[in-house]
Amino acid sequence: MASTSAAQSRPKRPLIVNAFVEMCSGHQSPGLWRHPDDESWKFNDLDHWVELAKLLEEAKFHGIFIADVLGGYDVYKNSLDPAVISGAQWPVNEPLSVVPAMAAATKNIGFGVTISTTYEQPYHLARRLATVDHLTKGRLGWNIVTSYLDSAARNIHGKATQLAHDDRYAQAEEYMKVMYKLFQSSWRDDAVILDRERGIYTDPALVREINHKGKFFNVAGPAITQPSLQRTPLLLQAGTSRAGKIFAAQHAEAIFTSAHSPAVCAKSIAEIRELARTEFGRDGNKIKVLALVTPILGRTEEEAQAKHAEYRKYASTEGALALFGGWTGIDLNQYGDDEELREVESNAVKSTVTGYAKFAPQNSKWTKHTVAEHVAIGGNGPILVGTPEQVADGLGKWVEEGGVDGFNFAYALFPQSFKDIIELLLPELRKRGLFWDDYAVPGGTYRENFYGEPGQKHPLPEHVAAKFQWRAGVPAEDHQIPE
């Protein structure tokens, strides 16, 4: 990887650094569970996650971003078997359950958990999220997704396919209103009074129904949990469609992006920030963007390249094609081993593969095996292979050209990839003024450390959630629940 000075040409500001994981083996690198140094297959063990949290907090990671899916990857070959055999995000456990255990062993690191608005009732989810925000002392984030696998719809709703894409976002929009009403409006900040003399635990005048009636949901309320430290968890989101961008511009405090180059995500980021400013009155620069990157590090470039070559030996082509099929809805099994995918009849295949090929050597041939090799390590994001200086330069290019604020670091080997980041990369980033020495608010909430602002436990005043908050001392008649 060529070394540049991109990171040093940008005004210094600390990056947001998360670990990107899922409660499965391999995650973004299917097949790597076979490597003798990989431990991702231990994902059923509680200690596996607790030790990760302790390792990352000691290194001062901002958070652990936990991905999730609710169905199997069964588009490729019209079968679940390739994912089952290769362990491509299969089996996969529910992510929220492990967070309290990780939080009990730590004091500062945040936890961003992926949960879909398509397959869970808002009243129940509001209770689960508030409970975990209480148990973590305000260190919970919610990665809001609308899901993308038809296999989830078949298993949860008993339907052959999901709701149409834009309908899922329309439902998600109403979902968020219900969540804000439950989190922010159904209890006043000071409703719990614990008056032992009079025997009053909660003042009933400071708790109210929300009586939401909409197209998708009818929820009476109030929330069954009292307000947590953050009231609303830190809100993360990953949509890049037009509907997804509008949703992010209104609701997201952080956006997760996966793209092959900074140029691909730069336009999308700019559009979301402009929409936030013009349509929702937000400062778009306060929406933080986190890019998916898989670093493969060595003390020398030769060592890093040797690691990369070794990892390739364990990567699963079938697992990679299963993941690609789920992400895109395209079954590449219908094409021959040597067929150039940019010349097939399907416009969806041509446009998708052309997007991948745009940043590859000009004369390279793109077959289904090329695609598999491209996504088999690191998934749908870039791999940065090199010395700490070279990888830091590569990250600097994403900051400079893509406008990102930080990174979700995926692993090739669990937990060794994170240990390499801690030992090799973070010192180089600190040397450049691009990574903090300690948490901005030790013992603080996820949101306080995310923004670096002591006391910023709740969504920013400009965020849509803020207008829903029933603040201490405000009479009910002076705070109407927004519609």
Backbone torsions as a table, in degrees:
resi	resn	phi	psi	omega
1	MET	NA	126.6	-178.0
2	ALA	-67.4	141.1	-179.6
3	SER	-89.7	137.5	177.5
4	THR	-130.0	175.1	176.8
5	SER	-111.6	25.0	-175.9
6	ALA	-57.3	-41.8	-176.4
7	ALA	-64.6	-29.5	-175.5
8	GLN	-87.2	-13.6	-178.0
9	SER	-85.4	-12.9	-179.2
10	ARG	-94.2	141.7	175.5
11	PRO	-52.8	136.9	-174.0
12	LYS	-69.4	133.4	170.6
13	ARG	-152.7	136.6	-177.4
14	PRO	-61.1	138.8	177.8
15	LEU	-83.2	152.3	169.1
16	ILE	-87.1	127.6	-175.4
17	VAL	-124.8	118.7	176.8
18	ASN	-119.5	154.9	165.5
19	ALA	-91.7	137.9	-178.2
20	PHE	-110.8	115.4	-174.5
21	VAL	-139.1	172.5	171.9
22	GLU	-147.0	154.6	-177.4
23	MET	-81.8	65.5	-178.8
24	CYS	-156.5	-178.5	175.6
25	SER	-92.4	144.4	171.6
26	GLY	78.1	-44.9	-178.2
27	HIS	53.2	-101.1	-177.4
28	GLN	-86.3	-1.5	-177.0
29	SER	-131.3	74.5	-174.5
30	PRO	-62.2	137.9	179.7
31	GLY	96.1	-20.9	-177.7
32	LEU	-69.0	-11.1	174.9
33	TRP	-62.2	-17.6	179.8
34	ARG	-78.0	-16.9	-179.4
35	HIS	-63.7	136.4	-176.3
36	PRO	-61.5	-21.2	-179.5
37	ASP	-96.7	0.6	-178.5
38	ASP	-89.8	140.0	178.9
39	GLU	-123.0	15.5	-177.4
40	SER	-63.0	-23.6	179.5
41	TRP	-69.2	-6.7	178.0
42	LYS	-88.0	18.6	-171.4
43	PHE	-63.6	-15.8	177.2
44	ASN	-78.3	-12.1	-176.7
45	ASP	-91.5	129.9	-179.8
46	LEU	-61.6	-40.5	-178.9
47	ASP	-60.2	-31.5	177.9
48	HIS	-54.6	-43.8	-177.0
49	TRP	-82.4	-37.7	179.0
50	VAL	-63.1	-43.3	179.4
51	GLU	-65.6	-36.3	176.3
52	LEU	-61.9	-47.1	-179.0
53	ALA	-59.4	-43.1	179.6
54	LYS	-64.9	-42.2	178.5
55	LEU	-60.4	-47.1	-175.6
56	LEU	-72.9	-35.2	178.1
57	GLU	-67.7	-40.4	178.1
58	GLU	-59.5	-31.9	178.9
59	ALA	-85.3	-4.7	176.4
60	LYS	76.1	27.1	170.5
61	PHE	-58.2	143.2	176.7
62	HIS	-66.8	-44.7	-173.9
63	GLY	-159.7	171.1	171.3
64	ILE	-114.6	116.5	-176.3
65	PHE	-98.5	113.1	-173.9
66	ILE	-105.1	112.3	177.4
67	ALA	-75.6	168.5	176.4
68	ASP	-162.6	152.2	169.1
69	VAL	-134.1	157.0	-177.2
70	LEU	-112.7	9.3	177.4
71	GLY	-152.9	172.6	-179.8
72	GLY	-90.1	161.2	179.9
73	TYR	-87.9	94.8	-171.8
74	ASP	-121.2	17.5	178.0
75	VAL	-76.1	-46.1	-179.4
76	TYR	-62.7	126.0	-178.0
77	LYS	61.8	13.4	-177.9
78	ASN	51.9	41.7	-173.5
79	SER	-153.7	147.6	174.5
80	LEU	-81.7	-14.5	-171.9
81	ASP	-55.8	-44.8	-179.7
82	PRO	-57.9	-38.2	177.9
83	ALA	-71.2	-40.6	-179.5
84	VAL	-63.7	-46.3	-176.9
85	ILE	-67.0	-44.1	-175.0
86	SER	-85.0	-12.0	-176.1
87	GLY	72.7	31.2	-179.0
88	ALA	-78.4	94.9	-176.3
89	GLN	49.2	40.2	178.5
90	TRP	-154.9	125.9	-5.4
91	PRO	-72.3	163.9	-178.9
92	VAL	-141.0	134.2	-177.4
93	ASN	-96.3	162.4	178.7
94	GLU	-71.0	132.1	-168.5
95	PRO	-85.0	-27.1	-173.1
96	LEU	-69.8	-28.3	-173.2
97	SER	-60.3	-34.5	-173.1
98	VAL	-84.5	-12.9	-173.0
99	VAL	-62.9	-45.4	179.8
100	PRO	-58.3	-34.7	178.8
101	ALA	-67.2	-42.2	177.5
102	MET	-64.7	-38.5	-179.1
103	ALA	-67.7	-34.9	-179.2
104	ALA	-65.5	-24.0	-178.9
105	ALA	-96.0	2.1	-176.2
106	THR	-138.5	175.0	-179.4
107	LYS	-132.3	-14.7	-170.0
108	ASN	-129.1	-36.7	-172.3
109	ILE	-66.2	143.7	179.2
110	GLY	-94.8	165.7	-177.4
111	PHE	-133.6	110.7	177.6
112	GLY	-98.2	116.1	-172.8
113	VAL	-112.7	132.2	-178.8
114	THR	-84.0	122.1	177.7
115	ILE	-142.0	134.6	-174.3
116	SER	-86.6	142.2	173.7
117	THR	-82.8	-9.1	-174.5
118	THR	-83.7	-26.9	-168.5
119	TYR	-123.8	19.1	179.5
120	GLU	-146.6	137.7	179.7
121	GLN	-70.1	138.4	-175.2
122	PRO	-62.7	-36.8	-178.6
123	TYR	-61.2	-44.1	-179.6
124	HIS	-67.7	-43.3	-179.3
125	LEU	-66.6	-39.4	178.0
126	ALA	-57.5	-39.7	178.2
127	ARG	-65.3	-46.1	-178.2
128	ARG	-63.2	-44.6	-178.6
129	LEU	-67.4	-43.2	179.6
130	ALA	-63.7	-39.6	178.5
131	THR	-59.4	-47.6	-178.0
132	VAL	-71.6	-31.8	175.0
133	ASP	-64.4	-38.5	173.7
134	HIS	-60.9	-50.3	-173.2
135	LEU	-67.0	-26.5	179.2
136	THR	-94.5	3.1	-175.5
137	LYS	58.1	44.1	172.5
138	GLY	82.9	27.9	-177.4
139	ARG	-110.2	29.7	-177.1
140	LEU	-105.2	138.9	169.4
141	GLY	-121.6	152.8	179.3
142	TRP	-118.9	115.1	172.1
143	ASN	-85.7	106.6	-173.3
144	ILE	-83.0	120.4	176.2
145	VAL	-129.1	161.8	176.1
146	THR	-110.0	1.2	178.4
147	SER	74.2	160.5	-175.8
148	TYR	-144.4	2.1	-177.1
149	LEU	-105.6	125.5	176.0
150	ASP	-63.4	-26.3	179.1
151	SER	-61.4	-30.9	176.2
152	ALA	-67.5	-43.0	-180.0
153	ALA	-61.9	-39.8	-179.4
154	ARG	-65.1	-34.1	-175.3
155	ASN	-89.1	-29.2	-175.2
156	ILE	-99.5	-44.1	-179.0
157	HIS	-102.7	-6.8	-179.4
158	GLY	68.0	26.3	-180.0
159	LYS	-113.7	152.9	-175.6
160	ALA	-66.6	-35.2	-178.2
161	THR	-136.4	168.2	176.6
162	GLN	-74.9	171.4	163.8
163	LEU	-57.0	152.4	175.3
164	ALA	-58.9	153.2	-173.1
165	HIS	-51.5	-53.6	-176.3
166	ASP	-69.2	-29.2	175.8
167	ASP	-67.1	-35.7	177.0
168	ARG	-63.4	-38.1	178.8
169	TYR	-72.9	-33.6	175.4
170	ALA	-63.9	-40.7	176.9
171	GLN	-65.1	-41.5	179.8
172	ALA	-63.0	-35.7	179.3
173	GLU	-62.9	-45.9	177.5
174	GLU	-67.2	-37.2	178.3
175	TYR	-54.9	-45.4	-178.1
176	MET	-64.8	-37.1	177.0
177	LYS	-61.0	-43.2	178.5
178	VAL	-62.6	-43.5	-179.5
179	MET	-62.6	-43.6	178.9
180	TYR	-63.3	-39.7	179.1
181	LYS	-62.9	-42.1	179.7
182	LEU	-70.6	-49.5	-178.1
183	PHE	-66.3	-44.6	-164.1
184	GLN	-105.2	-28.8	-167.8
185	SER	-111.3	-21.2	-171.8
186	SER	-83.8	-17.7	174.1
187	TRP	-126.3	136.4	170.8
188	ARG	-75.1	152.0	-177.9
189	ASP	-49.4	-37.6	-173.1
190	ASP	-107.5	29.0	-175.4
191	ALA	-67.0	-36.9	179.7
192	VAL	-81.3	116.7	-174.6
193	ILE	-112.4	-20.7	177.7
194	LEU	48.7	50.8	178.9
195	ASP	-82.7	99.7	-175.0
196	ARG	-72.9	-30.8	-179.6
197	GLU	-68.3	-44.4	-178.4
198	ARG	-91.2	-7.9	179.3
199	GLY	72.3	31.9	-180.0
200	ILE	-109.6	114.0	179.2
201	TYR	-79.6	-52.7	179.6
202	THR	-128.6	135.6	177.0
203	ASP	-73.6	113.9	-176.8
204	PRO	-63.1	-21.3	177.9
205	ALA	-71.9	-14.0	-176.3
206	LEU	-107.0	15.3	174.2
207	VAL	-130.4	134.3	-175.3
208	ARG	-144.8	158.3	174.3
209	GLU	-72.4	155.9	177.1
210	ILE	-102.0	-25.2	176.4
211	ASN	47.6	50.8	177.7
212	HIS	-78.7	128.8	175.5
213	LYS	-131.4	114.0	-175.8
214	GLY	-138.5	-170.8	-179.3
215	LYS	-67.9	-39.1	-174.2
216	PHE	-105.9	-26.5	-172.3
217	PHE	-138.5	141.3	169.3
218	ASN	-123.9	112.1	-174.8
219	VAL	-132.5	120.5	-178.0
220	ALA	-78.6	-40.8	-174.1
221	GLY	74.1	-173.7	-2.1
222	PRO	-74.7	175.4	173.0
223	ALA	-58.5	144.2	-178.0
224	ILE	-84.6	-11.7	177.2
225	THR	-107.6	145.7	175.0
226	GLN	-73.5	162.1	-177.9
227	PRO	-58.9	136.1	176.8
228	SER	-87.8	179.0	-177.2
229	LEU	-56.1	-40.9	-179.0
230	GLN	-93.3	-8.5	-170.5
231	ARG	59.6	-64.7	173.7
232	THR	-109.2	128.2	177.4
233	PRO	-58.0	157.6	173.6
234	LEU	-55.2	131.2	-171.7
235	LEU	-100.8	120.8	-179.7
236	LEU	-117.1	154.8	-177.7
237	GLN	-159.1	155.8	-172.2
238	ALA	-133.3	10.7	-176.2
239	GLY	-76.9	140.3	179.0
240	THR	-124.0	1.8	172.5
241	SER	-72.0	174.2	177.6
242	ARG	-59.1	-46.6	178.7
243	ALA	-64.0	-39.6	179.1
244	GLY	-64.7	-37.7	179.6
245	LYS	-66.8	-41.2	178.6
246	ILE	-64.3	-42.0	178.0
247	PHE	-60.8	-47.3	-179.7
248	ALA	-63.1	-41.1	-178.1
249	ALA	-61.3	-30.2	179.4
250	GLN	-88.8	-41.1	-167.1
251	HIS	-108.5	-32.9	-168.8
252	ALA	-73.1	136.5	167.0
253	GLU	-94.9	-25.2	173.9
254	ALA	-141.6	146.6	-179.9
255	ILE	-120.7	132.0	175.8
256	PHE	-98.5	125.6	-179.7
257	THR	-124.3	142.4	174.0
258	SER	-127.4	119.8	-177.9
259	ALA	-152.0	163.5	-175.1
260	HIS	-84.1	-18.7	-180.0
261	SER	-153.7	159.7	178.5
262	PRO	-58.8	-34.9	-177.7
263	ALA	-62.4	-32.8	-178.2
264	VAL	-66.4	-41.5	-175.2
265	CYS	-89.9	-17.5	-174.7
266	ALA	-59.3	-45.6	-178.7
267	LYS	-64.4	-42.9	-179.8
268	SER	-62.8	-43.4	179.3
269	ILE	-61.9	-44.1	179.9
270	ALA	-62.3	-40.0	179.6
271	GLU	-64.2	-43.5	-179.8
272	ILE	-64.3	-43.9	-179.3
273	ARG	-65.0	-36.5	177.7
274	GLU	-69.3	-41.7	175.9
275	LEU	-60.6	-41.4	178.9
276	ALA	-59.0	-41.1	-178.5
277	ARG	-71.1	-48.9	-171.7
278	THR	-82.5	-32.8	-174.8
279	GLU	-98.5	-27.8	-171.3
280	PHE	-127.8	7.6	173.3
281	GLY	65.4	27.5	-179.2
282	ARG	-104.4	156.2	171.0
283	ASP	-81.7	106.9	-175.4
284	GLY	-59.4	-26.3	-179.7
285	ASN	-71.7	-14.5	177.2
286	LYS	-85.4	-7.5	171.8
287	ILE	-85.0	114.1	-175.2
288	LYS	-89.0	139.2	-177.8
289	VAL	-113.2	129.1	-178.0
290	LEU	-117.7	123.5	-177.2
291	ALA	-99.2	141.2	174.3
292	LEU	-74.1	126.3	176.8
293	VAL	-144.0	140.3	173.2
294	THR	-114.3	103.2	178.3
295	PRO	-82.7	137.4	170.4
296	ILE	-120.9	109.8	-165.7
297	LEU	-111.4	147.2	172.3
298	GLY	-144.9	160.5	176.9
299	ARG	-70.5	-24.0	171.4
300	THR	-126.9	161.8	177.5
301	GLU	-62.8	-36.1	179.7
302	GLU	-63.3	-41.2	178.5
303	GLU	-63.3	-42.8	179.7
304	ALA	-64.1	-44.2	179.8
305	GLN	-65.3	-35.7	177.9
306	ALA	-65.4	-40.7	175.4
307	LYS	-60.0	-46.1	-179.0
308	HIS	-59.4	-45.7	-179.7
309	ALA	-63.4	-38.9	178.6
310	GLU	-65.7	-42.9	180.0
311	TYR	-61.2	-35.7	-180.0
312	ARG	-58.9	-32.1	-177.8
313	LYS	-65.4	-25.5	-176.6
314	TYR	-100.0	-12.4	-176.4
315	ALA	-65.2	143.4	-177.9
316	SER	-99.3	115.4	175.5
317	THR	-62.6	-44.3	-179.2
318	GLU	-64.6	-41.0	177.5
319	GLY	-63.9	-39.8	179.0
320	ALA	-64.6	-41.6	179.7
321	LEU	-70.2	-30.1	174.3
322	ALA	-65.9	-45.3	178.1
323	LEU	-63.0	-45.8	179.3
324	PHE	-57.2	-42.1	179.6
325	GLY	-62.0	-41.2	178.3
326	GLY	-67.9	-40.2	-179.0
327	TRP	-67.6	-36.1	-171.9
328	THR	-109.5	-17.7	-172.8
329	GLY	77.4	12.1	-175.5
330	ILE	-108.9	126.1	177.2
331	ASP	-95.3	104.9	-178.2
332	LEU	-79.2	-3.2	179.0
333	ASN	-65.8	-20.8	-178.5
334	GLN	-74.1	-6.3	-177.6
335	TYR	-109.3	150.3	-179.1
336	GLY	-68.2	161.5	-176.6
337	ASP	-60.7	-32.7	-176.4
338	ASP	-107.6	10.1	-175.2
339	GLU	-75.4	129.0	177.9
340	GLU	-74.6	113.7	-171.7
341	LEU	-73.9	-14.7	177.0
342	ARG	-82.5	0.5	-179.3
343	GLU	-119.0	7.6	-179.9
344	VAL	-80.7	169.3	-175.4
345	GLU	-73.2	-31.3	-175.2
346	SER	-68.1	119.3	178.3
347	ASN	-65.4	-35.5	-179.7
348	ALA	-63.6	-42.9	179.1
349	VAL	-65.8	-48.2	-178.1
350	LYS	-58.3	-47.6	-176.1
351	SER	-68.2	-39.1	-179.9
352	THR	-65.3	-48.4	-177.1
353	VAL	-69.8	-35.6	176.8
354	THR	-61.2	-36.5	176.7
355	GLY	-62.3	-39.5	176.2
356	TYR	-67.2	-45.6	-171.7
357	ALA	-72.4	-19.3	-175.3
358	LYS	-57.0	-28.3	-175.3
359	PHE	-111.6	19.5	176.3
360	ALA	-106.3	168.2	176.2
361	PRO	-52.2	141.6	-168.0
362	GLN	-59.4	-37.8	-174.6
363	ASN	-95.7	11.7	-177.5
364	SER	-73.0	146.7	177.4
365	LYS	-94.1	137.3	-176.7
366	TRP	-113.6	98.1	173.7
367	THR	-103.3	179.1	178.4
368	LYS	-64.0	-28.1	178.2
369	HIS	-73.0	-31.5	174.4
370	THR	-64.4	-43.8	177.5
371	VAL	-60.3	-45.8	-179.3
372	ALA	-59.9	-43.8	179.0
373	GLU	-63.1	-35.3	-177.7
374	HIS	-66.7	-36.3	-174.5
375	VAL	-104.7	-4.3	-173.2
376	ALA	-68.7	-26.7	173.0
377	ILE	-124.4	120.5	178.1
378	GLY	90.1	-4.9	175.4
379	GLY	62.9	-129.9	-173.3
380	ASN	-93.4	21.6	178.4
381	GLY	-127.7	174.9	-177.0
382	PRO	-76.8	152.9	168.8
383	ILE	-104.9	131.3	174.6
384	LEU	-110.8	112.4	-175.0
385	VAL	-111.3	125.1	178.1
386	GLY	160.2	-166.8	176.6
387	THR	-74.4	166.2	176.1
388	PRO	-54.2	-38.6	179.8
389	GLU	-65.6	-42.5	-178.8
390	GLN	-68.2	-43.3	179.2
391	VAL	-66.7	-39.9	177.0
392	ALA	-62.3	-38.1	175.4
393	ASP	-62.6	-42.2	178.3
394	GLY	-62.2	-41.3	176.5
395	LEU	-64.0	-39.4	178.1
396	GLY	-59.4	-34.5	177.9
397	LYS	-65.2	-38.0	177.1
398	TRP	-66.1	-37.3	177.8
399	VAL	-68.1	-46.5	-175.2
400	GLU	-70.0	-47.3	-172.8
401	GLU	-94.7	-29.4	-176.6
402	GLY	-96.3	-18.8	-179.6
403	GLY	76.6	23.3	-179.2
404	VAL	-84.4	160.4	-177.0
405	ASP	-109.7	-6.4	-178.3
406	GLY	175.7	-167.7	-170.6
407	PHE	-142.5	143.5	164.6
408	ASN	-98.2	106.0	-177.2
409	PHE	-84.8	117.9	174.0
410	ALA	-88.0	166.2	-178.3
411	TYR	-113.6	152.3	164.6
412	ALA	-93.2	-47.2	174.5
413	LEU	-118.0	136.3	-179.8
414	PHE	-107.3	127.0	-1.9
415	PRO	-97.3	11.3	-171.2
416	GLN	-59.0	-37.5	179.2
417	SER	-59.7	-39.6	178.5
418	PHE	-69.7	-36.4	176.9
419	LYS	-64.4	-37.4	176.8
420	ASP	-65.6	-40.4	177.3
421	ILE	-61.0	-44.6	-178.2
422	ILE	-65.6	-45.6	-174.2
423	GLU	-77.0	-36.1	-171.4
424	LEU	-108.2	-46.2	-171.4
425	LEU	-82.6	-47.0	-175.2
426	LEU	-59.8	-39.0	175.7
427	PRO	-60.8	-36.7	178.3
428	GLU	-67.9	-40.1	177.3
429	LEU	-64.9	-40.0	177.3
430	ARG	-62.7	-39.8	179.7
431	LYS	-59.3	-31.8	-179.1
432	ARG	-91.8	3.0	-178.2
433	GLY	74.6	23.5	-174.4
434	LEU	-108.5	7.1	176.1
435	PHE	-149.4	138.6	-175.2
436	TRP	-71.1	163.3	176.8
437	ASP	-89.6	-23.4	-179.7
438	ASP	-159.9	168.6	177.8
439	TYR	-62.6	140.2	-178.3
440	ALA	-63.6	-36.1	-179.4
441	VAL	-130.3	84.3	-179.4
442	PRO	-54.5	129.1	-177.9
443	GLY	76.9	6.5	-177.2
444	GLY	-84.0	-179.1	178.2
445	THR	-77.5	167.5	176.2
446	TYR	-58.5	-42.5	-176.9
447	ARG	-67.6	-39.6	178.8
448	GLU	-61.7	-44.2	-179.9
449	ASN	-75.4	-28.6	178.0
450	PHE	-65.5	-46.0	179.3
451	TYR	-87.8	-13.9	-176.0
452	GLY	70.3	29.8	-175.2
453	GLU	-124.8	107.8	175.3
454	PRO	-57.6	135.1	179.4
455	GLY	90.1	-11.2	-178.6
456	GLN	-85.3	65.4	-177.9
457	LYS	-78.4	-31.7	-174.5
458	HIS	-102.1	166.0	176.5
459	PRO	-53.5	149.3	-179.1
460	LEU	-56.9	152.2	-178.3
461	PRO	-55.9	-30.0	-179.0
462	GLU	-80.6	-11.9	-177.8
463	HIS	-75.1	147.5	-177.1
464	VAL	-58.1	-32.3	-179.2
465	ALA	-64.1	-27.8	-173.8
466	ALA	-63.4	-34.5	-177.6
467	LYS	-71.9	-14.1	177.9
468	PHE	-84.7	-16.4	-170.8
469	GLN	-71.5	124.3	175.7
470	TRP	-90.0	103.6	-169.6
471	ARG	-86.5	156.9	-179.6
472	ALA	-56.0	137.2	175.3
473	GLY	83.8	-8.1	-177.6
474	VAL	-90.3	120.7	177.8
475	PRO	-61.0	149.1	-178.6
476	ALA	-56.5	-37.8	-178.2
477	GLU	-68.0	-17.1	179.5
478	ASP	-96.6	-0.2	175.3
479	HIS	-135.8	92.9	176.4
480	GLN	-78.8	141.4	178.8
481	ILE	-70.7	121.1	-179.2
482	PRO	-63.3	151.2	177.5
483	GLU	-104.8	NA	NA
